[in-house]
Amino acid sequence: MQTNFNASFPLNRPRRLRQNKIIQSLNAEISPIIEISRLIYPVFVMEGQNQKTEIKSMPGIYRFSIDLLLKELEEVYKLGLDKIALFPVIEPNKKNNTAEEAYNPDNLINKAIRAIKKEFPKLCLIADVALDPFTMHGHDGICDEKNYILNDETVQILVKMALCQAEAGADIIAPSDMMDGRVLQIREALEKNNFKNTLILSYSAKYASGFYGPFREALGSSLQFGDKTTYQLSPINACEAEKEILLDINEGADLIMVKPGLPYLDIIYRASQISHLPIIAYSVSGEYSMLKSAALNGYLDERKAVEESILCFRRAGSAAIITYYAKQLALWQK
Ligand code: PBG
């Protein structure tokens, strides 16, 4: 790439390329149109029947019981959204320190996967693999007596959990826990059990972030002690994210996640430079809450800001974006 321009004004007038919409389109580096096929819609499922409760810190986003979730999905599927990420709200009495409920074949998430795939066989369903919905303390793994999150013991549980979800019909298994070696263990278990086409979307570069607060409210999985810095990445590191991505590629991941999204566009860009796999950006709950609350206060033009942020994810190098705005973006386009 040419980096030093010798020809200066008036030989170079960059505004020549911006003089009108038609010339601007010649100068476009990516398409300015938001492709709905690039969006993944995250949804929260809860127990019960005919239940729909709004998440206080995420106005417009709900937890649904399975029956109402199917109705919601019918609506979004018609809008052209054909990929969802599913997160379960587990009842407190089913949580414990060993997270057995995580690999109960009839737990809420597996029931929901079966119901969704029965109704919408072609819908691409991404199932989250991590223990935080199932532990009382809200950590993504089980811990020892000193409250240290145990790696290998946790991975064993994650493998069982992933197999249950593959069995239930999940198309993509998405480990979001940041334990070492879990992608390889899950990949080997999937191969051995004949789930050869089940994909793994690894949350490779997942940061210990303050932007997950509203999600934890949604799940009731707020931390009872400590923080997640002994397993998730520190926001001050970028090379370490590259290391995690390369390791996960070697372990057999099919897709790579960077999370959160907007404050981490540099990580998305780096990921796209070192990896031939699709990079998925997760624009997390706190990002939604920021945009939504500013919009509700009339501080910014919601559609303009949200669509811009999606294009920025694409420019930075992400193939697809998980966003709570997916349904709204599809509605705006209608
Ligand atoms: C849990 C998980 C989290 C999110 C997705 N999976 C929270 C966390 O790691 O603490 C956050 C998503 C969001 O904030 O929208 N493994």
Boltz pocket constraint, residues with backbone or C-beta under 6 A from the ligand:
constraints:
  - pocket:
      binder: B
      contacts: [[A, 128], [A, 129], [A, 130], [A, 131], [A, 132], [A, 138], [A, 140], [A, 176], [A, 177], [A, 211], [A, 212], [A, 213], [A, 214], [A, 215], [A, 216], [A, 228], [A, 283], [A, 284], [A, 285], [A, 286]]
      max_distance: 6.0
